[in-house]
Amino acid sequence: MSLKIGDKLPKFELKNQNGELINSQNPAWENRPVVVFFYPKDNTPGCTAEVCEFRDQFEAFRNLDAVVLGISADSVSSHKEFAQKHRLPFDLLADDNKLARNLFGVKANLFGLLAGRATYIFDKEKTLKHFFQSQLFATNHIKEALEGLSK
């Protein structure tokens, strides 16, 4: 199953880098857009560039009142080290059983060897309004997310 424009934010619950359970239906996110980006792996060049660009542009997301969530199959402890090292102001969620990846329909690339890279932009009603997928152009995900929020 792959999400399509107009679909609702799937229900899931994953641990963040601090071991706290984060629920995609968090009442604190009511009337706020949500950006969910999937990336292959902590501490790899492309993924580090991507998360650091989300960090560097975080004020723009905050100005749009958007929640930003990064998701990969890395462990909570890996996310904790990665988030601290790069001073990330948003949650990284540990999807070690690929629950969220499967709910969103994020496909693996390179003959299934590399987890896919995809970004989903949900409006205030948690309806998918924009989607971007590019394995090689990791930092383009931030520009696409900001443009998607502005539509």
C-alpha positions as CSV (number, residue, x, y, z in Angstrom):
1,M,0.0,0.0,0.0
2,S,1.3,3.4,-0.9
3,L,-0.2,6.6,0.4
4,K,-1.9,8.9,-2.2
5,I,-2.7,12.6,-2.1
6,G,-5.9,13.0,0.0
7,D,-5.1,10.0,2.3
8,K,-5.0,10.6,6.1
9,L,-1.9,10.4,8.3
10,P,-1.6,6.7,9.2
11,K,-1.9,5.8,12.9
12,F,1.4,4.6,14.4
13,E,3.3,4.8,17.6
14,L,7.2,4.7,17.7
15,K,9.9,5.6,20.2
16,N,11.9,8.7,19.6
17,Q,15.6,9.3,20.4
18,N,14.8,9.6,24.1
19,G,12.8,6.4,24.3
20,E,9.5,8.3,24.5
21,L,6.5,6.9,22.6
22,I,5.4,9.3,19.9
23,N,1.8,8.8,18.6
24,S,1.0,10.1,15.1
25,Q,-2.4,11.1,16.4
26,N,-0.9,13.3,19.2
27,P,-3.6,15.8,20.3
28,A,-1.0,18.5,20.7
29,W,-0.6,18.4,16.9
30,E,-4.3,19.3,16.3
31,N,-4.6,22.0,13.7
32,R,-0.9,21.7,12.8
33,P,0.7,20.4,9.6
34,V,3.0,17.4,9.9
35,V,6.0,16.6,7.8
36,V,7.2,13.0,8.0
37,F,10.5,12.2,6.3
38,F,11.9,8.7,5.9
39,Y,15.6,8.3,5.5
40,P,17.8,5.2,5.1
41,K,20.4,5.3,8.0
42,D,21.9,7.5,10.7
43,N,25.5,8.7,10.2
44,T,25.7,8.2,6.4
45,P,26.7,11.1,4.2
46,G,23.3,11.6,2.4
47,C,21.2,11.1,5.5
48,T,23.4,13.4,7.6
49,A,23.1,16.1,4.9
50,E,19.3,15.7,4.9
51,V,18.7,15.8,8.6
52,C,21.1,18.7,9.0
53,E,19.3,20.6,6.3
54,F,16.0,20.0,8.1
55,R,17.7,21.3,11.2
56,D,19.1,24.4,9.4
57,Q,15.7,25.2,8.0
58,F,13.8,24.3,11.2
59,E,12.9,27.9,11.9
60,A,11.0,28.0,8.6
61,F,9.0,24.9,9.6
62,R,8.4,26.4,13.0
63,N,7.1,29.6,11.4
64,L,4.6,27.4,9.6
65,D,3.7,25.7,12.9
66,A,4.7,22.4,11.3
67,V,5.7,19.2,13.2
68,V,8.7,17.5,11.7
69,L,9.4,13.8,12.2
70,G,12.4,11.8,10.8
71,I,12.0,8.1,10.6
72,S,14.5,5.3,9.9
73,A,15.0,1.7,11.1
74,D,17.9,2.7,13.3
75,S,17.6,2.0,17.1
76,V,16.7,4.5,19.8
77,S,20.3,4.6,20.9
78,S,21.6,5.3,17.4
79,H,19.0,8.1,17.0
80,K,20.0,9.6,20.4
81,E,23.7,9.8,19.4
82,F,22.8,11.1,16.0
83,A,20.4,13.7,17.3
84,Q,22.8,14.9,19.9
85,K,25.8,15.0,17.6
86,H,23.9,17.2,15.1
87,R,21.8,19.2,17.6
88,L,18.5,18.2,16.0
89,P,15.4,20.1,17.2
90,F,12.9,17.5,16.0
91,D,12.1,13.9,16.9
92,L,13.8,10.9,15.1
93,L,11.6,7.8,15.4
94,A,12.9,4.3,15.5
95,D,11.0,2.1,13.0
96,D,13.0,-1.0,13.6
97,N,10.1,-3.3,12.6
98,K,9.3,-1.2,9.6
99,L,5.8,-0.6,10.8
100,A,5.6,3.0,9.7
101,R,7.6,2.4,6.5
102,N,5.0,-0.2,5.5
103,L,2.0,2.0,6.5
104,F,3.3,4.8,4.3
105,G,4.4,2.4,1.5
106,V,8.0,3.6,1.3
107,K,9.8,1.3,-1.1
108,A,13.3,0.1,-0.8
109,N,15.7,1.0,-3.6
110,L,18.8,-0.5,-5.3
111,F,17.2,-4.0,-5.5
112,G,15.9,-3.8,-2.0
113,L,19.3,-3.2,-0.4
114,L,18.7,0.4,0.6
115,A,15.8,1.8,2.5
116,G,13.8,4.4,0.6
117,R,14.0,8.1,1.1
118,A,10.6,9.8,1.0
119,T,8.9,12.9,2.5
120,Y,5.2,13.3,3.2
121,I,3.5,16.7,3.9
122,F,0.1,16.6,5.7
123,D,-2.0,19.6,6.2
124,K,-3.7,20.8,9.5
125,E,-6.4,18.2,9.0
126,K,-3.7,15.5,8.6
127,T,-4.5,14.9,4.9
128,L,-1.6,14.2,2.6
129,K,-1.2,17.2,0.3
130,H,2.3,16.7,-1.1
131,F,4.8,13.8,-1.4
132,F,8.4,13.7,-2.6
133,Q,10.7,10.8,-3.2
134,S,14.3,10.9,-4.3
135,Q,17.1,8.6,-3.1
136,L,20.0,10.7,-4.5
137,F,18.9,14.3,-3.9
138,A,18.5,14.1,-0.1
139,T,18.6,17.8,0.6
140,N,15.8,18.5,-2.0
141,H,13.4,17.0,0.5
142,I,13.5,20.1,2.6
143,K,12.7,22.5,-0.3
144,E,9.9,20.2,-1.4
145,A,8.5,20.0,2.2
146,L,8.5,23.8,2.6
147,E,6.9,24.3,-0.8
148,G,4.3,21.6,0.0
149,L,3.5,23.4,3.3
150,S,3.0,26.7,1.4
151,K,0.5,25.4,-1.1
